[in-house]
Amino acid sequence: MKAIALILSLFLALPAFAGSRRFTYVYEVTTSPPGDVEVENWITWRTHKPGDRGFDQVDFRHELEFGITENFQAAVYLADWNYHHGLSTGEPGFTLSGSALELIYNFTNPVADPIGLAVYQEFQTGYRRFESESKLLAQKNFGKFVVAYNATLEAEWEGEGLEEREGEFQQSLGLSYEISPRLLFGAEFVHEIAFPDWSEAEPGKFFAGPNISIRHRNWWTTVTALAQITRAGDEPDLQVRTIFGFSF
Amino acid sequence: MKASFGSLALAFLAAVSAGCQSNLKSAPPVTASFIRAGLREHADGPTLAEGRKVFLSRCIACHALPEINRYEPARIPRIVGWMSGRAHLSAGQKEALTKYLLTVRSQ
């Protein structure tokens, strides 16, 4: 028992060396320092839709992130792909969604300024598909406690001539507490409203759940489990996202 | 559902306003008296200001700002040296941060 206590105390006392993410659905306003290169691998498991009990999908994302200047970072999503299974997905199998470019510019500091603000822009392209995602990122740090908010507008064009259009407004909130620099706990909340064909809004969908972030030297991992609070038939009841980051 | 539309934004604003009284005890501003204290560390005003800027921007990417008074002055340069690699600090930034933290510690 003493050995376990010693290992645990060492684990909690050692400093972390990674500019890691506290959240997996919510983005923070801080950007990577210039010269930093980081690999992030995302795995998101979605399961059990109210309208399709046998639904399972695992999404993968492989990202390379670069700190460009003090306030600007860029990332390339080398590949977004998934394995899906269920009545609503047709034949079980793999799908490659595409690749993306992500840019984040930070305006204000979440500690020194009244509120930290940044803007985010992502362009994703794939086979007969183009997507634009714009976010306003806000964050405030209160010592070891961090609260972050994102407002996202997403536009998607699909089909042979990209004639199918869809929009979505999403807002997300993250709360995180630093138990030690290497162990953080928190919660995330996501609210989505889809606009099929940019016409009438669908009923909103709401998700909430806890998260945990572990950091060690130049790697980190963060896991969030989100449960659907609403009962939208086309959305999963449970989704678990893990991001594993490694910094060079 | 309309109520939940603004609920997340309101929750964020409530949290921010509730915490407005939080201050920057860990990172005091570079005032005239602080600069005078910095002379003992052979630091001038611009160096201390640069050190504070680095402290507030680079360090928070990984962890909350620590209470500097908890650390022995002799340990501070070692800790900064240890973390400066991950934070991609230049030699000048590392020196400015060390001098700023030592000045904070001496207050």
Interface residues (C-beta under 8 A of the other chain):
Chain A: P15 A16 F17 A18 G19 S20 T30 S32 P33 P34 G35 D36 G67 E70 N109 P110 V111 A112 P114 I115 A138 K140 N141 F142 G143 K144 F145 V147 A148 Y149 A151 Q171 S172 L173 L175 E178 P181 F189 H191 I193 P203 G204 F206 R215 R217 N218 S247
Chain B: M1 S4 F5 S7 L8 A9 A11 F12 A15 V16 G19 C20 S22 L24 A27 L56 S57 R58 I60 A61 C62 H63 A64 L65 I79 W82 M83 G85 R86 A87 H88 L89
